[in-house]
Amino acid sequence: MPRFPRFAERSERITGSVYEKFRPRMAAAGDGLVGLHIGDAYPLPPYELPIDPAFAQAHPGFHRYCDTFGVESLRDTIVAKLGEDNAIPASRENVLVTAGATNALSSTVQTLVDPGDDVMLLSPYWPFFRGMVRAAGANAIEVPFYTRLYDDPDVVAMLEAHLTPKTSALYLNSPNNPSGKVLTREQLEAIARFVRSNDLWLISDEAYDGMTFDGHAHVSSASLVGMFERTVSVFTFSKVFMFAGLRLGYAVAEASVVRAINKAMVHQLYSPSTLAQQMVVGPMRSRALWSGRFVTECQSIRDRVTNSLRVDAPVPEGA
């Protein structure tokens, strides 16, 4: 059972890109190096493309494969964002760009979970994650959680009731889809203590990062003391960035974990779209100029819906 800090057996059996060991020497050779190791096209496509000429000129490699860990300018921008918004002490080697959060989560499960393992899913949860756990041959252990917190504050008791000798990881999602619950720092610290005391991996789905209402603060689990090295934090450009069609996200973890997840990812899709990554560098840098207005609009829609429904249910705090 691959409890922290061990990886799944399948992760140990596979290698990453066979060219990874040459990457430092290739980088040192500079821009004049002609790579004959991969099926990539050097000339620009001869047909007309719906791409702004200024953008194409500024990004001459937009039509080519990129580093399987992601475009460097985007990874560096993500690092800055993680420090500013999430208090996560990351550097470039801690970031893996993926084809959406779905790809990040599925690759993470393949990396950390062995057949027969138990994975705790705090519920209600995004249903595709259950399928990812089952596809890895593991057991999805549902833990009724988010909506219970309104009446029962004993986080550890809820978790301990579902812990088994085979538990290897815990999956949480805050701001939560579908309940809208945003976990407080105190609740996350209780989860962190439970995870550390039982040598578990933590998979933190933060797809709705930046989308909280009524002053609720989103706290990233990896920012808590002793949690960065055992946490895989997953983010996406599909929610607050409003661009699900790009199929772009990223995973953040300790460098050895990122390399292991990358091994799983390259066997699924090699790398996400180079062009998509280049497109979001600017919006990520300018997020403070526009994201607040979008979240305010979402909160207004939430208020209109909840007032119209008149149902006895907690008002969503985010997501």
LOVEX-681459 format. One record per residue (C-alpha): residue number from 0; residue in three letters; x, y, z. Coordinates in pm, 1 decimal. Layout:
BEGIN
{NUM,ALA,{X,Y,Z}}
...
***
This chain:
BEGIN
{0,MET,{0.0,0.0,0.0}}
{1,PRO,{168.6,323.8,-118.8}}
{2,ARG,{110.5,548.2,178.1}}
{3,PHE,{310.1,870.6,187.6}}
{4,PRO,{588.9,902.3,78.6}}
{5,ARG,{572.8,597.3,-150.8}}
{6,PHE,{419.2,600.5,-499.1}}
{7,ALA,{197.9,340.6,-662.2}}
{8,GLU,{370.0,30.6,-796.0}}
{9,ARG,{265.8,113.3,-1153.4}}
{10,SER,{443.9,448.2,-1121.7}}
{11,GLU,{764.6,268.0,-1031.2}}
{12,ARG,{730.3,37.1,-1333.3}}
{13,ILE,{703.2,306.8,-1600.2}}
{14,THR,{957.6,562.1,-1712.9}}
{15,GLY,{896.9,916.7,-1823.5}}
{16,SER,{985.3,1042.8,-2168.3}}
{17,VAL,{1294.5,857.2,-2286.7}}
{18,TYR,{1440.2,1194.4,-2381.9}}
{19,GLU,{1415.9,1347.4,-2033.9}}
{20,LYS,{1772.7,1255.7,-1941.5}}
{21,PHE,{1899.2,1460.7,-2237.2}}
{22,ARG,{1693.5,1771.7,-2157.4}}
{23,PRO,{1969.1,1961.0,-1964.6}}
{24,ARG,{2222.8,1902.6,-2245.2}}
{25,MET,{1966.3,2003.3,-2508.0}}
{26,ALA,{1885.6,2322.4,-2319.1}}
{27,ALA,{2254.2,2401.9,-2283.7}}
{28,ALA,{2298.4,2372.8,-2661.7}}
{29,GLY,{2078.0,2678.4,-2711.1}}
{30,ASP,{1830.0,2773.5,-2981.4}}
{31,GLY,{2048.8,2643.8,-3265.5}}
{32,LEU,{1996.5,2281.2,-3169.1}}
{33,VAL,{1805.2,2078.3,-3428.1}}
{34,GLY,{1612.6,1804.1,-3250.8}}
{35,LEU,{1568.0,1484.7,-3448.7}}
{36,HIS,{1416.7,1293.1,-3159.4}}
{37,ILE,{1047.2,1367.9,-3199.7}}
{38,GLY,{786.5,1396.4,-3474.0}}
{39,ASP,{758.1,1773.9,-3478.0}}
{40,ALA,{724.6,2023.5,-3765.0}}
{41,TYR,{970.2,2310.4,-3786.6}}
{42,PRO,{802.3,2511.0,-4068.1}}
{43,LEU,{489.6,2709.2,-3989.5}}
{44,PRO,{168.7,2550.7,-4124.4}}
{45,PRO,{119.1,2670.5,-4485.6}}
{46,TYR,{-256.4,2709.0,-4446.1}}
{47,GLU,{-443.7,3006.5,-4305.8}}
{48,LEU,{-491.3,3008.3,-3927.1}}
{49,PRO,{-734.9,3218.1,-3718.4}}
{50,ILE,{-445.0,3349.0,-3507.5}}
{51,ASP,{-351.1,3712.8,-3468.4}}
{52,PRO,{-25.2,3775.8,-3659.1}}
{53,ALA,{122.6,3969.3,-3365.9}}
{54,PHE,{56.6,3674.4,-3133.1}}
{55,ALA,{208.1,3428.5,-3380.3}}
{56,GLN,{518.4,3643.2,-3416.6}}
{57,ALA,{557.4,3669.8,-3038.2}}
{58,HIS,{516.6,3292.9,-2995.7}}
{59,PRO,{711.0,3129.7,-3282.7}}
{60,GLY,{672.8,2780.3,-3134.7}}
{61,PHE,{295.0,2790.1,-3093.4}}
{62,HIS,{244.5,2503.8,-3340.5}}
{63,ARG,{503.2,2270.9,-3189.8}}
{64,TYR,{538.4,2032.9,-2896.7}}
{65,CYS,{645.8,2194.1,-2572.1}}
{66,ASP,{822.2,2076.8,-2257.9}}
{67,THR,{598.4,1800.4,-2117.9}}
{68,PHE,{595.3,1982.8,-1783.6}}
{69,GLY,{454.7,2294.9,-1949.6}}
{70,VAL,{557.6,2616.4,-2122.2}}
{71,GLU,{817.7,2788.0,-1903.8}}
{72,SER,{655.8,3132.2,-1913.4}}
{73,LEU,{325.0,2985.4,-1792.4}}
{74,ARG,{488.1,2778.1,-1519.1}}
{75,ASP,{672.5,3087.0,-1394.0}}
{76,THR,{347.9,3286.6,-1398.7}}
{77,ILE,{172.7,3006.9,-1206.8}}
{78,VAL,{451.8,3012.5,-946.7}}
{79,ALA,{397.6,3385.1,-892.5}}
{80,LYS,{21.2,3335.6,-866.7}}
{81,LEU,{57.1,3051.0,-616.0}}
{82,GLY,{265.3,3271.2,-389.9}}
{83,GLU,{35.1,3571.3,-418.8}}
{84,ASP,{-304.1,3398.5,-402.5}}
{85,ASN,{-248.0,3064.4,-227.9}}
{86,ALA,{56.4,3111.1,-0.7}}
{87,ILE,{204.8,2798.0,-157.7}}
{88,PRO,{587.4,2810.2,-164.5}}
{89,ALA,{633.7,2673.1,-515.5}}
{90,SER,{900.6,2703.5,-780.9}}
{91,ARG,{895.9,2597.4,-1145.0}}
{92,GLU,{983.0,2233.1,-1069.4}}
{93,ASN,{673.9,2209.5,-847.2}}
{94,VAL,{432.6,2284.8,-1134.7}}
{95,LEU,{299.0,2046.0,-1398.8}}
{96,VAL,{65.9,2190.1,-1663.8}}
{97,THR,{-209.1,1945.9,-1763.1}}
{98,ALA,{-505.5,1912.7,-1997.4}}
{99,GLY,{-752.7,2044.5,-1742.5}}
{100,ALA,{-799.7,1942.9,-1380.4}}
{101,THR,{-944.4,1610.9,-1499.9}}
{102,ASN,{-611.3,1509.3,-1651.2}}
{103,ALA,{-425.2,1628.6,-1339.9}}
{104,LEU,{-649.3,1430.2,-1105.8}}
{105,SER,{-649.4,1110.4,-1311.5}}
{106,SER,{-270.6,1117.7,-1350.7}}
{107,THR,{-234.6,1181.8,-977.5}}
{108,VAL,{-452.0,881.9,-890.2}}
{109,GLN,{-251.9,659.5,-1125.0}}
{110,THR,{65.0,780.3,-953.0}}
{111,LEU,{-37.2,747.8,-588.2}}
{112,VAL,{-294.9,467.4,-568.7}}
{113,ASP,{-249.5,92.5,-606.8}}
{114,PRO,{-519.0,-171.3,-672.7}}
{115,GLY,{-688.9,-266.3,-346.4}}
{116,ASP,{-613.2,65.4,-175.0}}
{117,ASP,{-889.4,261.8,-3.8}}
{118,VAL,{-921.9,628.5,-98.0}}
{119,MET,{-1134.7,851.0,124.8}}
{120,LEU,{-1367.0,1079.3,-76.2}}
{121,LEU,{-1516.6,1361.7,127.7}}
{122,SER,{-1872.3,1385.2,-1.7}}
{123,PRO,{-2060.8,1519.3,-180.7}}
{124,TYR,{-1790.9,1516.8,-446.8}}
{125,TRP,{-1736.5,1560.0,-819.7}}
{126,PRO,{-1850.6,1217.2,-946.8}}
{127,PHE,{-1576.3,1161.6,-1204.8}}
{128,PHE,{-1319.7,1127.9,-927.2}}
{129,ARG,{-1489.7,811.7,-803.5}}
{130,GLY,{-1445.8,664.6,-1150.8}}
{131,MET,{-1075.8,755.8,-1151.7}}
{132,VAL,{-1025.6,570.9,-824.3}}
{133,ARG,{-1207.7,264.2,-953.2}}
{134,ALA,{-1012.9,272.8,-1280.1}}
{135,ALA,{-697.2,246.0,-1070.5}}
{136,GLY,{-840.4,-68.9,-909.1}}
{137,ALA,{-886.9,104.1,-573.6}}
{138,ASN,{-1190.7,140.2,-348.0}}
{139,ALA,{-1371.0,473.4,-315.5}}
{140,ILE,{-1468.4,520.4,49.7}}
{141,GLU,{-1734.1,788.7,76.1}}
{142,VAL,{-1719.1,1008.8,384.9}}
{143,PRO,{-2035.9,1218.6,438.6}}
{144,PHE,{-1875.7,1550.5,517.9}}
{145,TYR,{-1937.2,1897.7,375.0}}
{146,THR,{-2304.2,1944.9,456.6}}
{147,ARG,{-2258.1,1772.6,795.6}}
{148,LEU,{-2016.9,2046.7,899.6}}
{149,TYR,{-2308.6,2287.6,948.1}}
{150,ASP,{-2430.3,2070.0,1238.2}}
{151,ASP,{-2127.6,1863.7,1343.4}}
{152,PRO,{-1792.5,2041.9,1384.8}}
{153,ASP,{-1594.6,1729.2,1479.2}}
{154,VAL,{-1390.8,1686.9,1161.6}}
{155,VAL,{-1154.5,1420.0,1294.2}}
{156,ALA,{-1436.1,1197.1,1422.6}}
{157,MET,{-1597.5,1197.2,1077.1}}
{158,LEU,{-1269.3,1098.1,916.6}}
{159,GLU,{-1165.1,836.0,1170.4}}
{160,ALA,{-1498.3,656.3,1129.5}}
{161,HIS,{-1401.8,572.3,769.2}}
{162,LEU,{-1028.9,505.3,806.0}}
{163,THR,{-917.4,150.1,722.7}}
{164,PRO,{-579.2,-27.7,727.1}}
{165,LYS,{-580.8,0.8,346.6}}
{166,THR,{-640.4,378.1,329.8}}
{167,SER,{-364.6,546.1,128.7}}
{168,ALA,{-508.0,884.7,27.8}}
{169,LEU,{-778.1,1139.4,101.6}}
{170,TYR,{-953.6,1354.1,-160.3}}
{171,LEU,{-1099.1,1691.1,-69.7}}
{172,ASN,{-1253.8,1965.2,-281.4}}
{173,SER,{-1286.4,2317.5,-142.9}}
{174,PRO,{-1462.8,2533.0,-251.8}}
{175,ASN,{-1679.1,2227.7,-286.5}}
{176,ASN,{-1866.8,2114.5,-595.3}}
{177,PRO,{-2158.6,2051.8,-555.1}}
{178,SER,{-2241.1,2173.4,-203.1}}
{179,GLY,{-2075.7,2515.1,-225.9}}
{180,LYS,{-1913.4,2466.0,115.4}}
{181,VAL,{-1580.5,2646.0,169.3}}
{182,LEU,{-1364.4,2480.7,433.4}}
{183,THR,{-1219.2,2710.5,699.1}}
{184,ARG,{-853.9,2717.8,795.0}}
{185,GLU,{-939.4,2540.5,1121.3}}
{186,GLN,{-1123.3,2260.8,938.8}}
{187,LEU,{-839.2,2216.7,692.1}}
{188,GLU,{-585.0,2208.4,974.2}}
{189,ALA,{-787.0,1928.0,1137.9}}
{190,ILE,{-783.1,1734.3,809.4}}
{191,ALA,{-409.3,1800.5,779.2}}
{192,ARG,{-342.5,1659.1,1126.7}}
{193,PHE,{-543.3,1348.2,1039.3}}
{194,VAL,{-354.6,1303.4,710.8}}
{195,ARG,{-14.2,1345.8,872.8}}
{196,SER,{-88.3,1115.8,1165.9}}
{197,ASN,{-196.0,836.2,930.4}}
{198,ASP,{75.8,881.8,664.7}}
{199,LEU,{-174.9,957.5,388.5}}
{200,TRP,{-145.3,1143.1,61.5}}
{201,LEU,{-377.3,1443.5,25.6}}
{202,ILE,{-531.5,1522.2,-313.4}}
{203,SER,{-666.1,1876.5,-293.7}}
{204,ASP,{-904.3,1963.9,-577.7}}
{205,GLU,{-906.5,2345.1,-595.8}}
{206,ALA,{-1088.1,2387.0,-926.2}}
{207,TYR,{-1295.4,2671.8,-780.5}}
{208,ASP,{-991.4,2857.4,-650.0}}
{209,GLY,{-1078.3,3227.2,-632.6}}
{210,MET,{-1456.4,3171.3,-637.5}}
{211,THR,{-1577.5,3239.8,-283.6}}
{212,PHE,{-1865.9,3458.1,-169.8}}
{213,ASP,{-1955.5,3677.6,128.0}}
{214,GLY,{-1595.2,3725.5,233.1}}
{215,HIS,{-1518.7,3354.2,278.6}}
{216,ALA,{-1148.1,3287.2,232.3}}
{217,HIS,{-1013.7,3001.2,23.4}}
{218,VAL,{-719.0,2834.6,200.5}}
{219,SER,{-494.0,2594.4,10.2}}
{220,SER,{-405.7,2281.6,208.1}}
{221,ALA,{-49.2,2283.8,75.2}}
{222,SER,{9.5,2617.3,248.6}}
{223,LEU,{-36.8,2459.2,592.3}}
{224,VAL,{259.5,2353.6,802.9}}
{225,GLY,{397.2,2011.7,706.1}}
{226,MET,{155.5,1963.1,414.8}}
{227,PHE,{333.3,2072.9,96.9}}
{228,GLU,{540.5,1753.9,61.5}}
{229,ARG,{238.5,1519.6,91.5}}
{230,THR,{-22.1,1725.9,-100.5}}
{231,VAL,{-106.7,1736.7,-469.7}}
{232,SER,{-298.8,2059.9,-534.7}}
{233,VAL,{-500.6,2070.7,-857.5}}
{234,PHE,{-620.8,2385.9,-1034.7}}
{235,THR,{-794.4,2464.7,-1363.5}}
{236,PHE,{-856.3,2744.6,-1612.5}}
{237,SER,{-1216.0,2625.7,-1658.2}}
{238,LYS,{-1382.2,2814.3,-1370.2}}
{239,VAL,{-1273.3,3161.9,-1262.2}}
{240,PHE,{-1080.3,3196.4,-1590.7}}
{241,MET,{-1401.7,3104.2,-1778.0}}
{242,PHE,{-1223.9,2901.5,-2048.1}}
{243,ALA,{-1318.7,2534.4,-2013.8}}
{244,GLY,{-1273.5,2487.4,-2388.4}}
{245,LEU,{-897.4,2531.6,-2360.4}}
{246,ARG,{-872.3,2209.7,-2152.8}}
{247,LEU,{-595.1,2347.6,-1937.7}}
{248,GLY,{-507.7,2305.8,-1570.9}}
{249,TYR,{-210.9,2235.5,-1347.9}}
{250,ALA,{-93.4,2022.8,-1057.9}}
{251,VAL,{132.7,2153.1,-781.6}}
{252,ALA,{341.4,1925.3,-559.9}}
{253,GLU,{688.4,1846.9,-430.4}}
{254,ALA,{929.5,1809.6,-724.9}}
{255,SER,{964.6,1429.7,-707.4}}
{256,VAL,{584.7,1396.0,-700.6}}
{257,VAL,{549.9,1624.1,-1003.7}}
{258,ARG,{801.9,1412.5,-1194.7}}
{259,ALA,{611.4,1096.1,-1104.3}}
{260,ILE,{276.9,1243.7,-1215.0}}
{261,ASN,{440.2,1359.3,-1536.9}}
{262,LYS,{537.6,997.3,-1610.6}}
{263,ALA,{172.4,898.5,-1596.4}}
{264,MET,{60.4,1198.9,-1800.6}}
{265,VAL,{302.3,1155.6,-2091.1}}
{266,HIS,{163.5,805.7,-2146.0}}
{267,GLN,{-187.6,954.4,-2176.3}}
{268,LEU,{-144.3,1270.3,-2387.2}}
{269,TYR,{226.6,1359.2,-2389.8}}
{270,SER,{163.7,1728.1,-2318.5}}
{271,PRO,{-121.3,1980.5,-2321.8}}
{272,SER,{-164.6,2232.5,-2602.9}}
{273,THR,{131.2,2467.5,-2647.9}}
{274,LEU,{-93.8,2733.7,-2799.5}}
{275,ALA,{-345.2,2715.1,-2513.3}}
{276,GLN,{-68.5,2759.7,-2258.3}}
{277,GLN,{71.6,3062.4,-2437.1}}
{278,MET,{-278.9,3213.8,-2453.9}}
{279,VAL,{-336.9,3218.4,-2076.9}}
{280,VAL,{-12.1,3376.9,-1958.1}}
{281,GLY,{-150.9,3727.7,-2007.2}}
{282,PRO,{-490.8,3659.6,-1846.0}}
{283,MET,{-323.2,3495.1,-1546.7}}
{284,ARG,{-105.5,3802.7,-1496.9}}
{285,SER,{-403.6,4037.0,-1525.6}}
{286,ARG,{-647.8,3830.0,-1314.2}}
{287,ALA,{-680.8,4096.9,-1045.2}}
{288,LEU,{-828.3,4336.5,-1302.8}}
{289,TRP,{-1126.1,4122.0,-1401.8}}
{290,SER,{-1177.7,3815.2,-1178.8}}
{291,GLY,{-1343.7,4010.1,-896.1}}
{292,ARG,{-1620.6,4135.0,-1124.2}}
{293,PHE,{-1693.8,3781.8,-1241.8}}
{294,VAL,{-1711.8,3642.8,-887.6}}
{295,THR,{-1939.5,3930.7,-784.4}}
{296,GLU,{-2167.9,3848.2,-1076.8}}
{297,CYS,{-2173.4,3480.7,-972.5}}
{298,GLN,{-2263.0,3578.5,-616.0}}
{299,SER,{-2548.0,3792.6,-749.0}}
{300,ILE,{-2679.1,3498.4,-951.4}}
{301,ARG,{-2651.6,3276.9,-642.0}}
{302,ASP,{-2858.5,3527.2,-443.2}}
{303,ARG,{-3131.5,3546.7,-706.8}}
{304,VAL,{-3153.1,3168.2,-734.6}}
{305,THR,{-3158.7,3099.8,-359.4}}
{306,ASN,{-3418.2,3371.7,-300.6}}
{307,SER,{-3638.9,3232.3,-576.2}}
{308,LEU,{-3612.8,2868.4,-470.2}}
{309,ARG,{-3702.7,2931.5,-104.4}}
{310,VAL,{-3567.5,2591.2,3.4}}
{311,ASP,{-3432.3,2500.9,345.5}}
{312,ALA,{-3067.1,2452.0,254.4}}
{313,PRO,{-2737.2,2622.8,335.8}}
{314,VAL,{-2650.5,2910.6,103.6}}
{315,PRO,{-2344.1,2818.7,-106.0}}
{316,GLU,{-2028.8,2988.2,23.0}}
{317,GLY,{-1842.8,2950.4,-305.0}}
{318,ALA,{-1798.9,2747.4,-625.2}}
***
